[in-house]
Amino acid sequence: MASATASAATGAVHDRSIGDIIRDTRSLTAEQVERILSYQREKGTRFGEAAVALGFISTDDVLFALSQQFHYPYAPEDRRNLSPELVALNEPFSDRAEGFRAIRSQVIMRLFSDGTAHTPVAVVSPDMGDGKTYFAANLAVTLAQLGGRTLLVDADLRGPRQHEVFSIDNAAGLSSILLGRGETQVIQQVQGVPSLFVLPVGVTPPNPLELVARPAFGLLMRELSTKFDHVIVDTPAASHGSDYGVIAAKCGAALIVARKDSSRIGALQELVTSLSASPTKIAGVVMNEF
């Protein structure tokens, strides 16, 4: 089985001041720093507010500096266009990101509060376009922002997208592992988020259901749950077949994602009924408005 051996950073919050971080990040000159300090003394403002008022930095620079000081992963401005769907990383102080954090809290309370080994969580949805991949990616980001080692597995062997969302290589991945190939470094660390890792699909196979139905997939999920604090698994939409049910059963838990004003009630009820008849624990149903 493949595994990742990157170690997560630990330790106390750095004692660097916001001013030091802003100065180094924006390469402020000594003259600019002196003008900021002078403005700060005159107006009685914070260093960041003074720098923004003088036009040396933007408000976003202040937020980025705060994220660095408190070890809170926040994508720098030049990387946001590469992964626009990652709102929890690109806009961690937005209402949408706060919504993901609220869901994260519910997931932790419902599935992990008893202190037992962390159960992999499959993210499922009735149909394509429900936002399942978007939701799985951002949930994984918010879990990683807590500091625990988090793995996002793309098990959508029919239409994988997580490698596109995170702008990572997709030459090898889950399909290679399930075929027993000795690929290396199939689990990739996300740039700028030390605690977040992604296992992409790799080559899209012609027999996706057969691959996830094999014992190897269940064994892999159990192994990964011992190496990571949280494992989130993206799945094919239920409209594509029974893959989602097989994956969810081997994970042990599932979150259902439906799309507001789009998902059909009948399809959603059928999905819930199907999972309820399996060993899968349903953690909840999420209504996606985006």
N, C-alpha and C positions, 0 to 999 in steps of 0.2 A: 504494500500500500504506500501511497505517496504521503509525505508529511512536510510540514514547514518547521524550521528551527530558529526562526528569527526571535530575538528576545525583546520584550516590551520594556520601554524605559520606565524607571521608577525613581522615586525620590521626592523631595519637597518642592514646592513652587519656587521657581527662581526668584532671587531678590533683586533682579534688575528693575530699575524704575521704568515707567512708561516712556519718560523722556529719553532714556538711553536706548530703548528699543526703537523708538521713532527716529532718533538721530541716526542709528546704524542702518535701519531699513531704508530710509529715504536719503541716506548719504548727505545729511545736512552739514553745511560748513560751520566753522566756529563762529563766524559773523552772524549766520542765521540763528544759531542757538542762542547767542547773546541777545539778539533782538527779541527772540521768543521769551527769554527769561525776563527781559526788561518789560515787555508787554504784560507778562504774567504778574510781575510785582505791581505794575501800575493799575491793572484792572482787577487783580485779585482772582484770577481764573486759574484753571489747571493748565499744565504744560500743553496737553493735546489741544485744548480749546484755543489757547493762544496761538499755536502753530496753524490751526485751521483758519482763525480770524486773519492772520497775516498772509494766508494763501500759500504757505509752504507745503502743506499736506492737505489731504481730504479727510472727511469724517470716516471713510472706510479705512484709512490708514490707522486711525485711532482704534477702531474696532479690531483690526488685525493685531495691533500692538497688545491690546488687552488679551486677545486669544493666546498670544505668545507668552505673556506673563503668567497666565493661569493654565497653561498647557491644554488649551482647548482647540482642537483641530479646526482650522478655518482656511479654506482655499484662498491663496493669493489671487489678486485680480486677474493676472495674466493666464490663470488656469481655468477660470470659470467658464469661458466659452468652449473649452474642450469637453466639459461634462455639465451641460446646463440643467440636466434633470436632478443633479445632486443638490437639492435646495438645503438639506440639512448641513451640507459642507460649504456651499456657496453663500447661503443666507442664514447662518445659524441663529440670528437674532430676529428672524421674521416670524409671522404668525403661522406660516406653513411648517416651519421647522419646530415651532413650539407644539404644533399638533402631533408631529412625529414623536416628540419627547413624551407627550402625554400617553400616546399609545405604547411607547417603550415601557413606561412605568406600569401600565396595565399588564403587559406581557410578563414582565418580571414578577409582579405580584401573583399572577395566575399560574405561572409555570415554574418559576425558580425560587419561590419564597421559602420552600421547605428545606433548602440547602442541599438537595440531592444533585447528582450529576446533571448537567444541563442537557435537556432534551433538544435535538435538532427540531427546528420549526419550519414546516413547509408553508409557503405562501401560495394560495390557490385562488382561482377566480373562474367564474362561469364561462367567460368568452374573451376573445382577443380584444385589446383596446380598453380593458377595465382598469389598467394602471398597475397591474401586478408587479411588473419588473421595476417600475418607478418606486412603488411602495417598498418592495424587498430591499432595494438599494439604499433608500433613505433610512429604513429601520436599522439596517446593518451599520450605517454611519453613526446613528445616534447611540447604538449600543457600544460601538468602539469609542465614542467620545466619553464614555464613562471610565475608560481605561482598560477594560477587560479585553483579552484577545478574542476578536470576532472574525468569523469566516463566513463569507457569502458564497454559496455554491450555486452555480447556474446549472440546474438539472432540466432546463427546458431544451431537450435534445431535438426538438422540432423547429424551434425558431429562437435560438439564443440571442440575447442582446446585452447581457451584463458586461461583456468585453467592450462593447461600444460605449456604454454608459460610463465606464471607468477608464476608457482609453488605454486598454492593456492588450497585450499580445494574446492571440487565440489559436496559435499553432498547435498547442497540445493542451489537454485538460481532462475533464471527467470521462469523456469517452475513451481516452487512452488508458486511464486507470481501469475502467470496467472491462476493457479488452485484454488487460494483463500486460500491457506494454510498459517497459521500464523507463518511462519518460522522467526527466528531472526538472525540478523547479516549475511544476505545473501550478502550484499555489503561489500567487504573486501578491506582494505587499503593495498597498495603495500609497502612492506618493503623498507625503504630507500628513498621513494618518498612521502613526506607528503601530496602532493596535488593530488595524483593519487589513484583512487579506481576502483575496478573491480566487476561487477555483472556477475558471471558465469552462465551457463545454469542450472546446477543442474542435476536432473534425466532427461535423454533424453526421451521425450514422443513419443508415437506411432502416434500421430496426430498433428505434428508440424504446418501445415498450418492453421488448425482450431484454434489453440491456439493464433497465432499472428493475426488472422482475427477477433478475438473477440474484443469488445470495450475496454476490460481491458488493452490491449496492448497500444492502443492510449492514454488512460487515464494515464497509467504509464509513457509514454514518456513525456507527458505534465507536470506531477508532477516532474519528474527527472530534467527537463529543468529549473525548478524554484529553485532547490536545488543545482545544479552544474553549473559552468560557461561554461563547455563544456561537451557534451555527444556524444561519438562515438559508433556506433552500428555495430558490425560484423554480417554478414548475410550469409545464405547458397548460394552457387553458383547458378547462373541462370539455369544451366543444371539440377539442382535437382527439379525444379518446379517454381511456382510463388510466393514462400515465400518472396523472395527478394523484389518484387514489392510491396507487401502488407506492408512489414516492412518500405520500403523507403517512401511510401505514408504517413504512420502514423508518420514518423520522420519529413518529410517536406523537407529534402535535401539529396542528395546522391553524393558520389564520386565513380567513376568507376575505377577499377583497371584491367589492362590487362597485360599479360606477353609477353615480347619481344621474338620474334621468336617462339612463342607457341600459343598465342590466335589467333583464326580464325577471319578474318575481318567480315565475315558474321554474326557470333555469336555476335561480338561486336556491329555491326550496329543494329542488332535485339534488343539488350539490350538497346541501346541508344534510339531507336524508342519507345520501350515499356515504358521507364521512361518518355520520352518527352510527351507521351499521358496521363500521370497521373499528379496529383497535385505536384509531386516532382520537386524541383529545383535542376538541375544538376550543381554541383559546378565545375566539370571538369573531365577529363579522365587522369589517371596516368599510365605511362608505366613502369612496373617493370622489371628491368634488372637482378635481383638477384633471 
